[in-house]
Amino acid sequence: MSVVTRQAVEAVLRQYTDPHLGQDPLSAGCVRGIDIRGEQVEVRLELGYAAELFRQGWAQLLGNAIERLDGVVRADVQVDCVIAAHKTQERLPEVKNIIAVASGKGGVGKSTTAANLALALAREGARVGMLDADIYGPSQGIMFGIPEGTRPQVREQKCFVPLEAHGVQVMSMAFLTDDRTPMVWRGPMVSGALLQLINQTAWNDLDYLVVDMPPGTGDIQLTLAQKVPVAGAVIVTTPQDLALLDAKKGVEMFRKVNIPILGVVENMAVHICSHCGHAEHLFGEGGGERLAEQFDVELLASLPLSMAIRSQADAGCPTVIADPQSQVAMIYQQVARTVGARIAQGGQGTAQAMPNISVAED
């Protein structure tokens, strides 16, 4: 009878690549223990990112592979998700990782992407907050279905208690002002308001704080980059040449302030006619991929121009919550896991690019 060895088990693990880390469990440093007791093998892995919808299937796949070794009757693989802070956060001790979702141009679906990313991270088992940093045009309150006029509680006259919706802690300037009152502020006032929102919100033990940035590369972006330890940025664009031009400026800005680019999300990549099925690239084709290649970053997703994505967000129940089993929602979940994996790797990674989607969920 064959005797199972640790080397044999490790050889099996090296044959399987974590699709989010882009490495096998051993190379990625995920293996925390291999225990061999005769014909039984126990393996314990720790993922540094939120992956509740992935870890059980990953454990079963690896367990089945180990059980094919001669001499193994049973293999138990335990996969845990342990999310660590990417660096010491003296300013925000209750927040482990801050993710900026940015675009150089407005109207590219940045806020919708930020909302679905936050909700997808929460579905993966993480504790998540959403900060609406678009002082001039906050929209996350609407997307999270928070009734107009809802105000956060004030704790000890010192800090705001974030509102909660769909399991996510949410804070926005919209909760402190009337939606009919325009914010006629100059740059320093806007930057001060952003810092107040960040530092005077009583976030409750967050793994990830997703920050919905305003479009552009101005005062708010620089303030966030210089005053807050951002783990990485997600750049949102459409295939349109004008949007790509502005997105490139956003990439360069984050790089100049040493914030890693976690990847690019391309929205409105293709429209599929709900009546005849004709596919048409209304805003151009392959722009997100070219942007990712030019700056050597990952194309996280290429999403369709879909009425469902827009209508669900407007109704206060974004796609990840409204239709969690849809193809679009599954892509948002994949984006969330990959973004978490990039942060765990310090902003770097070699995972394969995510597949495009060609079917609109109308």
Salt bridges, closest charged atoms under 4 A:
GLU10 OE2 - ARG6 NE 2.93
ASP18 OD1 - HIS20 ND1 3.41
ASP35 OD2 - ARG37 NE 2.83
GLU46 OE1 - ARG32 NE 3.22
GLU46 OE2 - ARG44 NH1 3.28
GLU52 OE1 - ARG55 NE 3.04
ASP76 OD2 - ARG74 NE 3.16
GLU124 OE2 - ARG337 NH1 2.57
GLU148 OE2 - ARG180 NH1 3.69
ASP178 OD2 - ARG180 NH2 3.49
ASP179 OD1 - ARG180 NH1 3.71
ASP205 OD2 - ARG127 NE 4.00
ASP207 OD1 - LYS96 NZ 3.25
ASP212 OD1 - LYS110 NZ 2.72
ASP246 OD1 - LYS249 NZ 3.96
GLU285 OE2 - HIS281 NE2 3.61
GLU298 OE1 - ARG342 NH2 3.04
ASP314 OD2 - ARG310 NH1 3.41
